[in-house]
Amino acid sequence: MNLGEFLTRYGDAVAAAVVRTYPPVYDAETRRTCGFDLRRLLRRPLGGQADAIRATALSLRLNPGTNVVGEMGSGKSLVAAAAAYLAGYRRVLVVCPPHVRRVGAI
Amino acid sequence: MFLVPQHRLAVSARYLASHYAGYRAYRFPDPEYAAFRQIVLFATRKGQAAHDPAAQAQLEVWSAADLPPLPDEPTAAPLRVPALPAGEILFAALFFEATQAAAEARRRGVWAQPQLAEQIWPVEERPVRPLMPLRKGHLALLIAAGFLNNVLLCQDDQRVLVKGRTHKELVLVESDDADTQIEREVLRTSVVVLDLATGALEVVDQGGRGEESA
């Protein structure tokens, strides 16, 4: 049995076990109660960006060391900037290669 | 500069004689001396503590002798006060209450410092909580990394126990030099599924030989 077959056969049970063993910090309940108002942002987040922004802002409140990982073009810069703003940070230092400076103009 | 009741100078004589030199002692001017019997002792700290019996004897004599009153003008070369080292100045009592010290140690002692705690109790031993709900791809990574360990899975009346672990192996690497042997540390992950109904063991193939680390 390889890993793919294992996941096909036991995927649901594995998912339940993982949620039990590693409960997420941000879930549907936290989404409702976290209090981060995304309407304060100048740009409207798309799709899953809204959850990513709330979750990252929550993580910044709990622990300043937070990584945002995502595919190219998925909106990591927007998520990071918006989360820092909603978490209460008003002075943000952006470190990036020179050729992506235009992306940083959010 | 040590302000002290004159008769108490003898109590500190041994300590002062060991740590200080260049003594000058004056009694307080009247009427303060008559009221408080206090003296002032000037001395400079030695570079290294060393007991000086002669100085101790001198201080013990001064604790009962008739000392000259503190003059209004300096009678000898002024003492040079060294510059304070940079940093915060801490005023603390020489004596302390054991119970208060224990409470303070629990609150701010070395055991409460995160730098030490992370050395003694590594982060890996803390419960892991992902920020967002995990997706199927994450599950595969968790299993492949050996995180899903000693987990009982129940699916369609089938109960299996998953045992996953990651360990390191040393692998010999070809070397250009015949006299040199090079070993590389390689991470190996193994996932084994135990069927609790039949007792059958099945190894989950990872589809690779693991990720090499330097």
Interface residues (C-beta under 8 A of the other chain):
Chain A: M1 N2 L3 F6 L7 R9 Y10 G11 D12 A13 V14 A15 A17 V18 V19 T21 Y22 P23 P24 V25 Y26 D27 D51 A52 A55 T56 L58 S59 T66
Chain B: V128 R129 P130 L131 M132 P133 L134 K136 H138 L139 A140 L142 I143 A144 L148 V151 L152 L153 C154 Q155 V160 V191 V193 E202 V203 V204 D205 Q206 G207
